[in-house]
Amino acid sequence: ELIQDTSRPPLEYVKGVPLIKYFAEALGPLQSFRARPDDLLISTYPKSGTTWVSQILDMIYQGGDLEKCRRAPIFMRVPFLEFKVPGIPSGMETLKDTPAPRLLKTHLPLALLPQTLLDQKVKVRLGPLPLQVFYVDVAVSYYHFYLMAKVHPDPGTWDSFLEKFMAGEVSYGSWYQHVQEWWELSHTHPVLLPLLRRHERASAPQNPKREIRKILEFVGRSLPEETVDLMVQHTSFKEMKKDPMANYTTVPQELMDHSISPFMRKGMAGDWKTTFTVAQNECFDADYAEKMAGCSLSFRSEL
Ligand SMILES: *[C@@H]1O[C@H](CO)[C@@H](O)[C@H](O)[C@H]1NC(C)=O
């Protein structure tokens, strides 16, 4: 019955940003959060490779020890700051049991981010930058996520969801604004940008070893070559999909229904091609060009 009540509440607007109702409610308690200079924040728009980067960073912090990485589900190992859903420990609760140095996750836009993270100059690993080919996959992936995760409102048809997505009327608001403002932050803060190429997807880049090395360097650690190879293997999409500590199947089915669409769905770029109609694609391209016109990264094909 509790779950019945919690299913598909409308989004709530906070400072103009639409959010999952429960996450909006978590922002008050989040004010008491205090960042530490040795925290590391993984900041992404939803469906942009967050779990993959979280898994890599946890493996690095555990010295490549697989058993230690199986100690708890990914959302317990890497507290999700604004997370709050009835019946599951909130991000703030999870934080209490998280020893430093901590890995933290957020999808919040800067307007809603606790200022303490910026004051402490916490290192930030960002999600993929505004690569257009990637962005269309985010839209498709987000639609499937709305379908299976019932803390979101009903997404409606793909066409109506796409309209809402382009207008920034989905949870966490505008993708365009999110990536642009976090990119701006990289000029003044210690921010690591991902090294995605044009046709790569964040959760399964073609050169994961290069990305893992970059992350190691960013966090000032080193691991033996064999350990890095093991990490490449263990953080592959195929492995993570069948890892119950990474694939979100420990979440009650009432909240995430993997039979509708698994959390770890495809892990590849180009899925949009089978979803977008020609008309949707044209409309989308025009909208993208307009919204990203002022962004220095918008049309780079490779980073
Ligand atoms: C998650 O992992 C478990 C354990 O390997 C597996 O049985 C299940 O099929 C996976 N779930 C999804 C949705 O991929």
The ligand as an SDF file (V2000), in Angstrom:
LIG
                    3D

 14 14  0  0  0  0  0  0  0  0999 V2000
   21.4010   -8.6850  -12.3550 C   0  0  0  0  0  0  0  0  0  0  0  0
   22.3110   -9.6240  -11.8400 O   0  0  0  0  0  0  0  0  0  0  0  0
   21.7560  -10.8610  -11.4820 C   0  0  0  0  0  0  0  0  0  0  0  0
   22.8530  -11.7060  -10.8660 C   0  0  0  0  0  0  0  0  0  0  0  0
   23.8690  -11.9790  -11.7940 O   0  0  0  0  0  0  0  0  0  0  0  0
   21.1510  -11.5370  -12.6950 C   0  0  0  0  0  0  0  0  0  0  0  0
   20.5370  -12.7510  -12.3160 O   0  0  0  0  0  0  0  0  0  0  0  0
   20.0940  -10.6280  -13.3010 C   0  0  0  0  0  0  0  0  0  0  0  0
   19.6060  -11.1720  -14.4890 O   0  0  0  0  0  0  0  0  0  0  0  0
   20.6830   -9.2360  -13.5690 C   0  0  0  0  0  0  0  0  0  0  0  0
   19.5610   -8.3910  -13.9110 N   0  0  0  0  0  0  0  0  0  0  0  0
   19.4380   -7.6750  -15.0190 C   0  0  0  0  0  0  0  0  0  0  0  0
   18.1530   -6.9410  -15.1410 C   0  0  0  0  0  0  0  0  0  0  0  0
   20.2930   -7.5910  -15.8770 O   0  0  0  0  0  0  0  0  0  0  0  0
  1  2  1  0
  1 10  1  0
  2  3  1  0
  3  4  1  0
  3  6  1  0
  4  5  1  0
  6  7  1  0
  6  8  1  0
  8  9  1  0
  8 10  1  0
 10 11  1  0
 11 12  1  0
 12 13  1  0
 12 14  2  0
M  END
$$$$
